[in-house]
Amino acid sequence: MTKRMLQFSVASVCLVLVALLGIAQVFPKFYGILKDFSGIFVAIAAAYLAYCFQRRQAFLASLRELWDKCIEAKAELIEYTHDPLPDRAKFGNAHRALSEMIDMMRAVYCNVGETKTSIGLYPFEPLHDMKKALDELGFENVSPDLQQRAR
């Protein structure tokens, strides 16, 4: 749950509770009913807010894990481009780290502006560019000039 969604949820719950208070003030005959059920309304609001904050915490935890994977994959790619004798195993490790990072990015984020008719913008497009550069570099006949250009 993004920060904006959390703020919207908290504001909505507050608005509903204030509306219930307003209804109790405007319509005195509903005051008794609202007074009797106020505990239930507050409990439902508290449970929903706990759910929202739990989702936010899970989202933040997945972002931290994603950040660790991003750092790991970037370090793997930079290390590969500095290796004077890259081989198939090192290429495979760099490629795998980048693929894991792309898949994790897909799991955490959705496409910006995605609708039923539009696919939207991918938030991980620069990662695809890194993957293309790694594929173009390869692991055979790698010169320091090609490595510099890939970096």
N, C-alpha and C positions, 0 to 999 in steps of 0.2 A: 504494500500500500504506500503510495507516494505521499509526500508531505501535504500536497494540495488536497488529495482525497481524504486524508486524516482530518485536516482542518475543516473540510466540508462536512464530514460526518459529525464532528464535535459541535459545529455550529448548528447543524440540523437538529441534533438531540436537544441542545439548549433552546432552540426556537420552539420545538414541540412542547417542552416543559413550560416555557413562558406562555405559550398559547393556552395550555391547560389552566395556568393561573389566571390568564385573562378571561377565559370562559367562566371560571368560577366567580370572578368579580362581576361579569356582565349578567350572567344568568344565575341568580341566587338559588334556584331550585336544583341546579346541578352541583352546587357547592357541597352538599352532603355526600353525594355519590363520589365526587372527586376526592373529598376528604377521606372517605372510607377506602378508596382504592389508590390513594397516593403512594402508599408503600409499594404496591405492585408496579406502578408507573416508574417510580424511582429505581426499583430493582431491575426492570427491563432496560431502562436507560443505562444503568451501570453495567449490566451484562453486555449490552451492545458496545459500549465504549471500551470495555475490557477486551472484547473481541477485536475491535479496531486497533487498539494499541498493541495487541499481540500480533496481528498481521503486519503492522508497521515494524515491530521488532524483528519478525522473521524476514521481512524485506531488507532491513538494514544488515542482518546477518548474512544474507545471500550477497549483498553488495560487498561486504568485507571479503567473503570468499572469492568473489569475482575479481576483486582488486588484487588479491594474492595470486590468482591464476594469471592475471594480466602481467604482473611484475615478473612472474616465473617465465612466461612465454616470451616476453620482450627480452629478458636476459638470455634466454636460449637462442633467440634469433641473432642478437648482437654477438654472442659468443661464436655462433656458427659463421657469421660474416668475418670474424677476426681469425678464424682457424686457417692456418696456412695450407693444411692438407685435409680438407673436409672429405668425409667418406659417406657411404650410404647410411650407416647407423646414426651418425650425427645429423644427417639430413632428415632421417626418419624421426629422430627425437624432436627436432625443431618443428617439423611439420605436425607432429602429434600434439605438441604443446599449443601450437597456434589453432589447430582444429578444436581442441578442448576449450580454448578460450572463446572461440566463435560460438560453439554450442552452448556454453555457459551464458554468454551474452544474450543469446536467443531465449534462454530460460528465464532470465531476470527481466529483460526489457521487451516491450512490444514495439512494433514499427510506429514511427511518428506519423500521425495523420492517416492511420489505417482506417478504412471504412469498408463497407460491404462491396463497394465498387472499385475502390482504389487500394493498391497494395501498400502505399505509403512510402516513407523513407526509412531505410535500414539504419539503425544506430551503430551497426558494426561494419559499415562499408570500408572504413580505413583498415580494418583487420583483413578484409578480402584483398585490399591492395597489398598488404604485407605478404599474404599468401601467394599472390601472383608474382611478387618480386622474388620470393623464395623459390617458387617453381621455375622462374626464368633463370635464376642463379644455378639451380641444380647442384649436383655433387661431382660431376665429371668436367674436367678441363676448366676449373675455376681459377681465374686470375685475380690478383689483388685489385686490379682496376674494376672488375665486375663486382667484387665484394664491396668495394667502396661505393659504387653506384647503387647497390642493393641497400646499403645502410642509409 
